């Protein structure tokens, strides 16, 4: 059980009594322990322990070490607790729980392998213990997590809020997100007496506001009658920010220390004296950590009342109709350990802290999502760096995936600090170029992108043909690019589901309707019109292009080089053009949209900018006719003949309608 001020919902302490012991100091320590005064009890046990002989008082030394370790554990001081439990074991303290709590303390220190050893020793005595098994799973999870990337959360110490003592459980006043309340045991708290439980001043409620520049200001005590010389803290607000629900200490000399939920009303900048909020007639159980649902219907809280799953559980009650509405949040949320500090973000999104679910040590922050049927919660550890080997708890959200929480990480005294967190937006983009067949920018091209998530974006390409869109991860997209005087082109893809930035690249090559377009990578057998298998990719892309432009008709044209007779070349090219048309018809293209013609060597290619970039020896605008080619070297002649051997299509109409 973790102690935050006194608000970690103290159990009714049964303790371990040392019957028959005559030592006055020891009886004093036992009485302090029974009252839950762990800070004072630890000091007294330490004094008793130091007076006992290591040789003659071994059994008693083991008992005192165990009790002292328990005090340190409840004060959130894992290093001292671990040392004391090891002393208890060394002096053969006859309770296997010493190994279990040693495992818990070592885990809270981040010493995972020694903690695993301690848990395994305990499980030899209690092989079915659920909490020890969960502790073991948590340690192994932590060791794996050290080798894996952390989550993308950015966590920083929110120094403006933190004092030299404990500051924890931040909560926004309202949706304006300009006022933050939290609990603190700072020396500025009301009263002069130190808590016998924590050794610090008793906790009060403080707040901070943002100035005109959006900067948080130095915290101040909450005004009015809210704070007293008792412990107050761990708060939540009604949706309008007018009612505060808070946890308040219940201290009486004839009863165990515990906590209850109170309410306070706001008038301007001051708060009224807290009034007890009655949940049940149960006066023995602890009730604390209130959290109001965003619509103000439910109050969630933590309690050790009967009917739970062990330790402290998260419950809720209907604020608008309390009678008969009290309910436990169930075994998917609650465990034999402690579930505390609930925060309700939506009806189906609950955050809380637990030491019963597998974690990194101490209390960890968990996110629970309710499925679409409303029947099952899935619980997820928020991972590193949101969680640590210490206690991580008391989360509140501001804008988007940002807010504050509290943690005693890296504090050997067990004091808590407030931390800010932020989950930066993933930068997932797709960018590219819209170019024509000569790889020149297409002016005023329009790109549309439609996602399976319902998104629909449109952008006009820049003068250089470039474009860029922001995307979401794990979404299927359909993209289409087009421009006046060009055929449309469509592409499909799916963004990755990984939680990492990504930039996808895609280019659109548009075919102009007013000039022939070379179809690259169409190959024929030598001296034949038979299409070779490696031509299929280019031909399938033509099928797709024609399907995306159903009103277009085209002529397929084939060209040869200068070798062979004119009659032979025209005949060969005519058969090759028809082979392409036959392929397109065979793949579903209406034959009425297709014609073919063989040009032989009658239409030599004119060198374009793209051809010039690939073959700089041929100047742009040069006609690769027979006279020019024969003036070249044999090697350059082969290149020119290669360029002339081509398959092209040209658009013959853009208003075809199938009957």
Protein Blocks (a to p, Z undefined) as FASTA:
>chain_A
ZZehjlnopaddebjadehiabfklmmmmmmmmnopaklmmmmmmmmmmmpcfklmmmmm
mmmmmmmmmmmmmnopaklmmmmmmmmmmnopabfklmmmmmmmmmmnopaklmmmmmmm
mmmmmmmlmklmmmmmmmmmmmmmmmpccdfbdcdddfklpcfbdcehiadfblnopacc
dddfbfkbgcjbdcfklopacdddddddddfkopacdddddehjlbccbdcejidddfkl
paccdddddddfkbccdddddddddehjaccddddddfblcfkbccehiacdfklmaccd
ddfbehiabpjadddddfklmgopaccebjklpcfbdcehiacfblmlccdddfkbccee
djddddddddfkopaccdddebjakbcfbdcehiaddehjbdddddfehianopacdddd
dddddddddddddddfkopacehiacddddfkopacdddddfkopacddddehiacdddd
ddehiacddddddddfbdcddddddddddddfkbccddehiacdehiabdcfklmmmmmm
mmmmmmmmmmbccdddddddfedcfklmmmmmmmmmmmmmmmmmmnopafklpccddekj
mlccdddfklmmmmmmbcghiacdfklmmmpcfklmmmmmmmmpccddddfbfcbccZZ
